[in-house]
């Protein structure tokens, strides 16, 4: 495995682990609130609704890695 692949793998795995932990933390916080009434969304999440969403982060990482791989193979491929 090349150094490039290892670096991309570690960065992606780190962000996925962070997203999982963040999702579990938010879910645990929501379970602590009892009742049928909806509660307010925290201010930090309201300000950064898309940036704080682990699903969007995962998609952004995936497409970023795909674009980097396409560029890498386009420049290193022997036509």
Backbone as JSON, one array per atom type, in Angstrom:
{
  "sequence": "XXXXXXXXXXXXXXXXXXXXXXXXXXXXXXXXXXXXXXXXXXXXXXXXXXXXXXXXXXXXXXXXXXXXXXXXXXXXXXX",
  "N": [[0.86, -1.17, 0.0], [0.57, 2.15, -0.87], [2.02, 5.25, 0.35], [0.39, 7.44, -0.12], [-2.19, 6.26, -0.35], [-2.45, 5.19, 2.2], [-2.45, 7.51, 3.81], [-4.81, 8.79, 2.93], [-6.65, 6.83, 3.68], [-6.36, 6.82, 6.51], [-7.14, 9.47, 7.15], [-9.81, 9.49, 6.23], [-10.88, 7.4, 7.83], [-10.53, 8.51, 10.37], [-12.25, 10.73, 10.28], [-14.68, 9.44, 9.89], [-14.88, 8.0, 12.3], [-15.03, 10.14, 14.1], [-17.48, 11.23, 13.24], [-19.24, 9.14, 13.87], [-19.0, 9.03, 16.69], [-19.9, 11.61, 17.32], [-22.55, 11.46, 16.37], [-23.59, 9.46, 18.05], [-23.36, 10.79, 20.49], [-25.15, 12.95, 20.16], [-27.53, 11.53, 19.77], [-27.77, 10.23, 22.23], [-28.1, 12.43, 23.87], [-30.56, 13.35, 22.99], [-32.22, 11.22, 23.72], [-32.28, 11.58, 26.41], [-34.09, 13.56, 26.82], [-37.35, 13.52, 27.72], [-40.77, 12.76, 26.88], [-43.55, 13.82, 24.77], [-43.35, 16.17, 23.47], [-41.77, 18.22, 21.14], [-38.44, 19.4, 21.32], [-36.35, 22.35, 21.41], [-33.94, 22.9, 18.87], [-30.46, 22.73, 19.43], [-28.48, 25.76, 19.63], [-25.94, 25.76, 18.38], [-26.2, 23.76, 16.47], [-28.27, 24.78, 14.93], [-27.02, 27.0, 13.78], [-25.09, 25.81, 12.2], [-26.25, 23.81, 10.46], [-25.81, 22.06, 8.28], [-23.07, 21.59, 8.26], [-22.6, 20.32, 10.68], [-23.83, 17.89, 10.39], [-23.35, 14.51, 10.3], [-23.83, 12.81, 8.1], [-23.76, 14.44, 5.8], [-21.12, 15.26, 6.03], [-19.81, 12.83, 5.63], [-20.56, 12.22, 2.95], [-19.34, 14.41, 1.66], [-16.64, 13.9, 2.19], [-16.35, 11.44, 0.86], [-16.85, 12.14, -1.88], [-14.82, 14.0, -2.18], [-12.53, 12.4, -1.88], [-12.89, 10.71, -4.08], [-12.65, 12.56, -6.21], [-9.99, 13.37, -5.83], [-8.69, 10.94, -6.28], [-9.37, 10.49, -8.97], [-8.06, 12.68, -10.19], [-5.42, 12.06, -9.47], [-4.97, 9.54, -10.77], [-5.4, 10.37, -13.38], [-3.21, 12.01, -13.88], [-1.05, 10.3, -13.47], [-1.33, 8.07, -15.08], [-0.2, 6.1, -17.75], [-0.64, 6.82, -20.97]],
  "CA": [[0.0, 0.0, 0.0], [1.39, 3.35, -0.99], [1.86, 6.25, 1.39], [-0.79, 8.23, -0.49], [-3.38, 5.5, 0.0], [-2.49, 5.08, 3.67], [-2.84, 8.81, 4.35], [-6.23, 8.97, 2.62], [-7.37, 5.87, 4.51], [-6.35, 7.29, 7.89], [-7.96, 10.68, 7.24], [-11.21, 9.07, 6.09], [-11.27, 6.63, 9.02], [-10.62, 9.44, 11.5], [-13.47, 11.54, 10.16], [-15.81, 8.55, 10.11], [-14.97, 7.74, 13.74], [-15.55, 11.37, 14.7], [-18.9, 11.34, 12.9], [-19.96, 8.14, 14.65], [-19.03, 9.48, 18.09], [-20.76, 12.78, 17.39], [-23.92, 11.0, 16.19], [-23.98, 8.77, 19.28], [-23.5, 11.81, 21.52], [-26.39, 13.68, 19.91], [-28.64, 10.6, 20.01], [-27.87, 10.03, 23.68], [-28.64, 13.67, 24.43], [-31.99, 13.41, 22.63], [-32.92, 10.22, 24.51], [-32.41, 12.09, 27.77], [-35.28, 14.41, 26.84], [-38.53, 12.65, 27.72], [-42.03, 13.41, 26.58], [-43.99, 13.85, 23.38], [-43.19, 17.52, 22.95], [-40.48, 18.47, 20.49], [-37.62, 20.4, 21.99], [-35.62, 23.23, 20.51], [-32.66, 22.43, 18.35], [-29.4, 23.55, 20.02], [-28.05, 26.91, 18.82], [-24.79, 25.41, 17.54], [-26.68, 22.96, 15.34], [-29.04, 25.68, 14.08], [-26.1, 27.86, 13.04], [-24.3, 24.99, 11.27], [-27.11, 22.62, 10.27], [-25.24, 21.13, 7.31], [-21.7, 21.25, 8.62], [-22.63, 19.43, 11.85], [-24.53, 16.65, 10.06], [-22.35, 13.5, 9.91], [-24.12, 12.24, 6.78], [-23.22, 15.35, 4.81], [-19.66, 15.2, 6.14], [-19.39, 11.58, 4.99], [-20.68, 12.39, 1.5], [-18.31, 15.35, 1.21], [-15.36, 13.19, 2.23], [-16.34, 10.44, -0.21], [-16.68, 12.77, -3.18], [-13.48, 14.59, -2.2], [-11.57, 11.32, -2.13], [-13.08, 10.27, -5.46], [-12.05, 13.57, -7.08], [-8.53, 13.3, -5.67], [-8.23, 9.72, -6.96], [-9.49, 10.71, -10.42], [-6.97, 13.56, -10.6], [-4.16, 11.32, -9.31], [-4.83, 8.56, -11.85], [-5.33, 11.07, -14.66], [-1.86, 12.55, -14.06], [-0.02, 9.27, -13.4], [-1.61, 7.0, -16.02], [0.58, 6.13, -18.98], [-1.55, 6.63, -22.08]],
  "C": [[0.9, 1.23, 0.0], [1.11, 4.31, 0.16], [0.63, 7.11, 1.13], [-2.08, 7.54, -0.06], [-3.53, 5.39, 1.51], [-2.94, 6.39, 4.3], [-4.33, 9.06, 4.13], [-7.08, 8.05, 3.49], [-7.45, 6.35, 5.95], [-7.21, 8.54, 8.08], [-9.44, 10.32, 7.17], [-11.71, 8.31, 7.31], [-11.42, 7.54, 10.23], [-11.9, 10.26, 11.45], [-14.7, 10.66, 10.36], [-15.98, 8.21, 11.59], [-15.51, 8.96, 14.46], [-17.04, 11.52, 14.44], [-19.74, 10.35, 13.69], [-20.09, 8.57, 16.1], [-19.96, 10.67, 18.25], [-22.23, 12.39, 17.26], [-24.41, 10.3, 17.46], [-24.2, 9.77, 20.41], [-24.82, 12.56, 21.38], [-27.6, 12.79, 20.19], [-28.85, 10.36, 21.49], [-28.47, 11.26, 24.34], [-30.14, 13.77, 24.15], [-32.8, 12.38, 23.42], [-33.14, 10.7, 25.94], [-33.64, 12.98, 27.91], [-36.49, 13.5, 26.72], [-39.77, 13.46, 27.35], [-42.33, 13.4, 25.1], [-43.8, 15.2, 22.73], [-41.81, 17.65, 22.32], [-39.74, 19.56, 21.24], [-36.94, 21.27, 20.95], [-34.33, 22.58, 20.06], [-31.59, 23.32, 18.96], [-28.92, 24.64, 19.06], [-26.88, 26.57, 17.9], [-25.22, 24.63, 16.31], [-27.5, 23.84, 14.4], [-28.13, 26.55, 13.22], [-25.36, 27.09, 11.96], [-25.05, 23.68, 10.99], [-26.49, 21.61, 9.32], [-23.84, 20.69, 7.68], [-21.67, 20.24, 9.77], [-23.33, 18.1, 11.59], [-23.52, 15.61, 9.57], [-22.59, 12.9, 8.53], [-23.55, 13.13, 5.68], [-21.7, 15.37, 4.84], [-19.14, 13.96, 5.43], [-19.47, 11.67, 3.47], [-19.6, 13.33, 0.96], [-16.94, 14.68, 1.18], [-15.27, 12.19, 1.08], [-16.09, 11.08, -1.57], [-15.33, 13.48, -3.29], [-12.42, 13.56, -2.51], [-11.67, 10.83, -3.57], [-12.44, 11.26, -6.43], [-10.52, 13.55, -7.01], [-7.99, 12.07, -6.4], [-8.31, 9.87, -8.47], [-8.35, 11.59, -10.91], [-5.63, 12.83, -10.52], [-3.95, 10.34, -10.47], [-4.76, 9.22, -13.21], [-3.91, 11.59, -14.92], [-0.77, 11.46, -14.06], [-0.21, 8.14, -14.4], [-0.78, 7.18, -17.29], [-0.33, 5.82, -20.15], [-0.78, 5.99, -23.18]]
}
